[in-house]
Amino acid sequence: MDFKVISYNTLHCSDWKGKVIDYDKIASVVGTADVIGMNEIRGKGTNPAYEPQVEIMSQKLGMNGYFGQAILFSGDNPYGNGLLSRYPILRTRTVPIPDPPRYLCDKYKETRAVIDATLDVGFPLRVLVTHFGLNPAEAANAVDTVVSLIDDTPTVLMGDFNLTPDDPLLRPIRDRMTDTADFFDDKGKLSWPADEPTMKIDYMFVRGLDVVSADIPATVVSDHRPYEAVLRTRG
């Protein structure tokens, strides 16, 4: 069985150039996927700009959804990652990524997390959605957290890692999983910024699945380009 997965840093479901929330534009980018991992997603908060974005997108696309809160801004405005699935979602949890000491962070620091979900695709499929921090110490903690979650279950790991492909911090993940970027038709594909990308910081790794194809389409809605792959179950 083949199924399509998209990882997308949505900039809280924004039209980056238009500077407005635009759920229809985001849906036009991800709507062909069976499984969608989303970064920079808002939950329902006291600020009117904080809407239940996963719920809105799940209703728009007719998919199951889960919001994984990483942080509360201004005390009561949730922010984190999202998961949408055309398959039943069997289990979910949000795993916090430990914050490093502030003295190790010379860039903006923000508490991060990993969505750890199990989908029923005819067998249990593990889906991990995350967004790494900007500081190397944050990324190191994120890698340790992700690696601790990887087992022999067929798994998709995706998100904005804020690391370039040559970064040695990615090695523990590469040792355990297949980088779907190995299947690009053009190895030089980049993901950020969306209009004229200069780097690849978005990823999709798999374990126990075959990769049919992978791509970063030249799509400009969010400030990131979407990352998509067609995966195939084994056996």
C-alpha positions as a LaTeX table, in Angstrom:
\begin{tabular}{lrrr}
\hline
Residue & $x$ (\AA) & $y$ (\AA) & $z$ (\AA) \\
\hline
Met1 & 0.00 & 0.00 & 0.00 \\
Asp2 & 1.24 & 3.48 & $-0.88$ \\
Phe3 & 0.36 & 6.59 & 1.10 \\
Lys4 & 1.41 & 10.23 & 0.93 \\
Val5 & 2.89 & 12.16 & 3.83 \\
Ile6 & 3.51 & 15.92 & 4.00 \\
Ser7 & 5.55 & 17.78 & 6.58 \\
Tyr8 & 4.89 & 21.52 & 6.65 \\
Asn9 & 5.95 & 24.39 & 8.86 \\
Thr10 & 2.77 & 26.41 & 8.36 \\
Leu11 & 3.77 & 29.67 & 10.12 \\
His12 & 0.53 & 29.29 & 12.14 \\
Cys13 & $-1.44$ & 28.59 & 8.94 \\
Ser14 & $-0.36$ & 31.87 & 7.37 \\
Asp15 & $-0.10$ & 33.25 & 3.90 \\
Trp16 & 3.45 & 34.50 & 4.44 \\
Lys17 & 3.35 & 37.16 & 1.73 \\
Gly18 & $-0.18$ & 38.28 & 2.51 \\
Lys19 & 0.52 & 38.41 & 6.26 \\
Val20 & $-2.86$ & 36.83 & 7.11 \\
Ile21 & $-4.12$ & 33.47 & 8.38 \\
Asp22 & $-5.43$ & 31.58 & 5.34 \\
Tyr23 & $-6.65$ & 28.06 & 6.05 \\
Asp24 & $-7.79$ & 27.55 & 2.45 \\
Lys25 & $-4.30$ & 28.21 & 1.10 \\
Ile26 & $-2.73$ & 25.84 & 3.61 \\
Ala27 & $-5.36$ & 23.22 & 2.74 \\
Ser28 & $-4.52$ & 23.61 & $-0.96$ \\
Val29 & $-0.91$ & 22.69 & $-0.17$ \\
Val30 & $-1.50$ & 19.68 & 2.09 \\
Gly31 & $-4.91$ & 18.40 & 0.99 \\
Thr32 & $-3.59$ & 15.59 & $-1.20$ \\
Ala33 & $-1.80$ & 13.90 & 1.69 \\
Asp34 & $-2.96$ & 10.98 & 3.81 \\
Val35 & $-0.84$ & 12.02 & 6.80 \\
Ile36 & 0.24 & 15.59 & 7.57 \\
Gly37 & 2.67 & 16.85 & 10.18 \\
Met38 & 2.47 & 20.59 & 10.87 \\
Asn39 & 4.77 & 22.93 & 12.77 \\
Glu40 & 4.06 & 26.36 & 14.29 \\
Ile41 & 0.42 & 25.60 & 15.03 \\
Arg42 & $-1.79$ & 27.51 & 17.43 \\
Gly43 & $-4.40$ & 26.16 & 19.81 \\
Lys44 & $-7.43$ & 27.89 & 21.28 \\
Gly45 & $-6.32$ & 30.71 & 23.56 \\
Thr46 & $-7.52$ & 33.96 & 25.09 \\
Asn47 & $-5.91$ & 35.95 & 22.29 \\
Pro48 & $-8.43$ & 36.00 & 19.39 \\
Ala49 & $-5.58$ & 35.15 & 16.98 \\
Tyr50 & $-5.14$ & 31.81 & 18.77 \\
Glu51 & $-7.77$ & 29.59 & 17.18 \\
Pro52 & $-8.00$ & 25.76 & 17.35 \\
Gln53 & $-6.07$ & 25.41 & 14.09 \\
Val54 & $-5.82$ & 21.62 & 14.01 \\
Glu55 & $-9.58$ & 21.34 & 14.55 \\
Ile56 & $-10.23$ & 23.90 & 11.80 \\
Met57 & $-7.94$ & 22.11 & 9.36 \\
Ser58 & $-9.27$ & 18.67 & 10.23 \\
Gln59 & $-12.83$ & 19.80 & 9.55 \\
Lys60 & $-11.81$ & 21.50 & 6.31 \\
Leu61 & $-10.02$ & 18.39 & 5.02 \\
Gly62 & $-12.23$ & 15.73 & 6.60 \\
Met63 & $-9.32$ & 14.24 & 8.54 \\
Asn64 & $-8.62$ & 13.15 & 12.10 \\
Gly65 & $-6.47$ & 15.56 & 14.06 \\
Tyr66 & $-4.31$ & 16.03 & 17.14 \\
Phe67 & $-2.68$ & 19.16 & 18.55 \\
Gly68 & 0.52 & 18.78 & 20.53 \\
Gln69 & 1.13 & 21.80 & 22.74 \\
Ala70 & 4.77 & 22.72 & 23.30 \\
Ile71 & 4.42 & 26.09 & 25.01 \\
Leu72 & 1.93 & 28.68 & 26.25 \\
Phe73 & 2.54 & 32.23 & 25.05 \\
Ser74 & 1.45 & 35.06 & 27.35 \\
Gly75 & 0.28 & 32.48 & 29.83 \\
Asp76 & $-2.70$ & 30.96 & 28.03 \\
Asn77 & $-2.13$ & 30.87 & 24.26 \\
Pro78 & $-1.12$ & 27.34 & 23.17 \\
Tyr79 & 1.49 & 26.78 & 20.46 \\
Gly80 & 3.11 & 23.65 & 19.09 \\
Asn81 & 2.71 & 20.98 & 16.43 \\
Gly82 & $-0.21$ & 19.35 & 14.67 \\
Leu83 & $-1.06$ & 16.00 & 13.10 \\
Leu84 & $-3.77$ & 15.26 & 10.54 \\
Ser85 & $-4.58$ & 11.75 & 9.32 \\
Arg86 & $-7.05$ & 10.08 & 6.99 \\
Tyr87 & $-6.42$ & 6.94 & 9.03 \\
Pro88 & $-7.77$ & 6.31 & 12.54 \\
Ile89 & $-5.52$ & 7.72 & 15.25 \\
Leu90 & $-5.14$ & 5.00 & 17.87 \\
Arg91 & $-2.92$ & 6.70 & 20.45 \\
Thr92 & $-1.40$ & 10.13 & 21.00 \\
Arg93 & 0.81 & 11.87 & 23.47 \\
Thr94 & 2.97 & 14.99 & 23.51 \\
Val95 & 6.53 & 14.37 & 24.67 \\
Pro96 & 8.34 & 17.46 & 25.98 \\
Ile97 & 11.89 & 18.16 & 24.85 \\
Pro98 & 13.98 & 19.25 & 27.86 \\
Asp99 & 15.09 & 22.88 & 27.84 \\
Pro100 & 18.87 & 23.35 & 27.98 \\
Pro101 & 20.36 & 25.85 & 30.42 \\
Arg102 & 19.93 & 29.40 & 29.18 \\
Tyr103 & 23.70 & 30.00 & 29.25 \\
Leu104 & 24.03 & 27.50 & 26.38 \\
Cys105 & 21.64 & 29.50 & 24.21 \\
Asp106 & 22.77 & 32.59 & 22.32 \\
Lys107 & 19.73 & 32.54 & 20.01 \\
Tyr108 & 16.02 & 32.76 & 20.73 \\
Lys109 & 14.98 & 29.81 & 22.93 \\
Glu110 & 11.56 & 28.24 & 23.08 \\
Thr111 & 10.29 & 25.07 & 24.73 \\
Arg112 & 9.71 & 22.35 & 22.13 \\
Ala113 & 7.93 & 18.98 & 22.00 \\
Val114 & 7.32 & 15.86 & 19.91 \\
Ile115 & 3.94 & 14.48 & 18.90 \\
Asp116 & 4.10 & 10.71 & 19.32 \\
Ala117 & 1.09 & 9.12 & 17.62 \\
Thr118 & 0.10 & 5.67 & 16.41 \\
Leu119 & $-2.13$ & 5.37 & 13.35 \\
Asp120 & $-4.08$ & 2.37 & 12.09 \\
Val121 & $-3.04$ & 1.97 & 8.44 \\
Gly122 & $-3.83$ & $-1.74$ & 8.47 \\
Phe123 & $-1.04$ & $-2.12$ & 11.00 \\
Pro124 & 0.28 & 0.26 & 13.69 \\
Leu125 & 2.24 & 3.15 & 12.14 \\
Arg126 & 4.20 & 5.41 & 14.47 \\
Val127 & 4.24 & 9.10 & 13.50 \\
Leu128 & 6.56 & 11.57 & 15.22 \\
Val129 & 6.13 & 15.29 & 14.50 \\
Thr130 & 8.55 & 17.81 & 15.95 \\
His131 & 10.15 & 21.23 & 15.61 \\
Phe132 & 13.72 & 21.61 & 16.89 \\
Gly133 & 14.99 & 24.79 & 18.56 \\
Leu134 & 17.49 & 27.22 & 17.04 \\
Asn135 & 20.32 & 26.62 & 19.51 \\
Pro136 & 22.63 & 23.59 & 19.17 \\
Ala137 & 21.92 & 22.67 & 22.80 \\
Glu138 & 18.18 & 22.63 & 22.05 \\
Ala139 & 18.74 & 20.51 & 18.95 \\
Ala140 & 20.94 & 18.07 & 20.88 \\
Asn141 & 18.16 & 17.57 & 23.45 \\
Ala142 & 15.63 & 17.17 & 20.63 \\
Val143 & 17.73 & 14.47 & 18.95 \\
Asp144 & 18.11 & 12.61 & 22.24 \\
Thr145 & 14.35 & 12.78 & 22.81 \\
Val146 & 13.50 & 11.58 & 19.30 \\
Val147 & 16.02 & 8.75 & 19.39 \\
Ser148 & 14.57 & 7.55 & 22.70 \\
Leu149 & 11.20 & 7.12 & 20.95 \\
Ile150 & 12.41 & 5.08 & 17.98 \\
Asp151 & 11.76 & 1.34 & 18.15 \\
Asp152 & 11.11 & $-1.41$ & 15.58 \\
Thr153 & 7.61 & $-0.15$ & 14.77 \\
Pro154 & 7.26 & 1.27 & 11.23 \\
Thr155 & 7.79 & 4.98 & 11.83 \\
Val156 & 7.70 & 8.36 & 10.13 \\
Leu157 & 9.64 & 11.20 & 11.77 \\
Met158 & 9.14 & 14.67 & 10.31 \\
Gly159 & 9.37 & 18.36 & 10.95 \\
Asp160 & 11.43 & 21.52 & 10.89 \\
Phe161 & 14.74 & 20.54 & 12.50 \\
Asn162 & 16.51 & 23.91 & 12.05 \\
Leu163 & 19.61 & 21.94 & 11.06 \\
Thr164 & 21.30 & 21.63 & 7.67 \\
Pro165 & 21.89 & 18.11 & 6.26 \\
Asp166 & 25.61 & 18.11 & 7.05 \\
Asp167 & 25.10 & 18.77 & 10.75 \\
Pro168 & 26.63 & 15.95 & 12.86 \\
Leu169 & 23.77 & 16.27 & 15.35 \\
Leu170 & 21.63 & 14.35 & 12.86 \\
Arg171 & 23.88 & 11.29 & 12.91 \\
Pro172 & 22.02 & 9.33 & 15.65 \\
Ile173 & 18.81 & 9.68 & 13.63 \\
Arg174 & 20.52 & 8.76 & 10.36 \\
Asp175 & 21.98 & 5.66 & 12.06 \\
Arg176 & 18.46 & 4.42 & 12.83 \\
Met177 & 16.30 & 5.73 & 9.99 \\
Thr178 & 16.28 & 6.38 & 6.24 \\
Asp179 & 16.40 & 9.97 & 5.05 \\
Thr180 & 13.72 & 10.34 & 2.36 \\
Ala181 & 15.83 & 13.14 & 0.82 \\
Asp182 & 18.00 & 10.35 & $-0.59$ \\
Phe183 & 15.11 & 9.83 & $-3.03$ \\
Phe184 & 14.89 & 13.40 & $-4.36$ \\
Asp185 & 15.27 & 13.64 & $-8.15$ \\
Asp186 & 17.43 & 16.71 & $-7.45$ \\
Lys187 & 19.69 & 16.34 & $-4.43$ \\
Gly188 & 19.97 & 20.12 & $-4.12$ \\
Lys189 & 16.36 & 20.73 & $-3.06$ \\
Leu190 & 16.01 & 23.38 & $-0.33$ \\
Ser191 & 13.11 & 24.30 & 1.93 \\
Trp192 & 13.61 & 27.76 & 3.45 \\
Pro193 & 12.75 & 30.58 & 2.80 \\
Ala194 & 9.96 & 29.52 & 0.48 \\
Asp195 & 10.38 & 32.13 & $-2.24$ \\
Glu196 & 14.14 & 31.84 & $-2.75$ \\
Pro197 & 15.37 & 29.01 & $-0.51$ \\
Thr198 & 18.96 & 29.01 & 0.68 \\
Met199 & 18.94 & 25.98 & 2.98 \\
Lys200 & 17.25 & 22.69 & 3.74 \\
Ile201 & 16.06 & 22.51 & 7.35 \\
Asp202 & 12.92 & 20.37 & 6.96 \\
Tyr203 & 13.09 & 16.57 & 7.11 \\
Met204 & 11.26 & 13.31 & 6.82 \\
Phe205 & 12.89 & 10.09 & 8.05 \\
Val206 & 11.36 & 6.63 & 7.92 \\
Arg207 & 11.94 & 3.22 & 9.48 \\
Gly208 & 10.35 & $-0.05$ & 8.35 \\
Leu209 & 8.84 & 1.58 & 5.24 \\
Asp210 & 9.93 & 1.91 & 1.62 \\
Val211 & 10.24 & 5.30 & $-0.08$ \\
Val212 & 8.55 & 5.54 & $-3.48$ \\
Ser213 & 9.35 & 9.21 & $-4.03$ \\
Ala214 & 10.16 & 12.42 & $-2.19$ \\
Asp215 & 10.05 & 16.09 & $-3.11$ \\
Ile216 & 10.10 & 19.68 & $-1.88$ \\
Pro217 & 7.69 & 21.43 & $-4.29$ \\
Ala218 & 8.38 & 25.06 & $-5.19$ \\
Thr219 & 5.28 & 26.23 & $-3.28$ \\
Val220 & 5.10 & 29.64 & $-1.63$ \\
Val221 & 2.37 & 29.99 & 1.00 \\
Ser222 & 4.11 & 29.67 & 4.37 \\
Asp223 & 7.70 & 30.84 & 4.76 \\
His224 & 8.76 & 27.17 & 4.39 \\
Arg225 & 8.18 & 24.96 & 1.40 \\
Pro226 & 6.26 & 21.73 & 2.05 \\
Tyr227 & 8.14 & 18.43 & 2.18 \\
Glu228 & 6.29 & 15.45 & 0.76 \\
Ala229 & 6.95 & 11.76 & 0.27 \\
Val230 & 5.07 & 8.74 & $-1.02$ \\
Leu231 & 5.75 & 5.78 & 1.23 \\
Arg232 & 5.01 & 2.08 & 0.77 \\
Thr233 & 4.23 & $-0.49$ & 3.40 \\
Arg234 & 6.24 & $-3.70$ & 3.43 \\
Gly235 & 4.92 & $-7.23$ & 3.22 \\
\hline
\end{tabular}
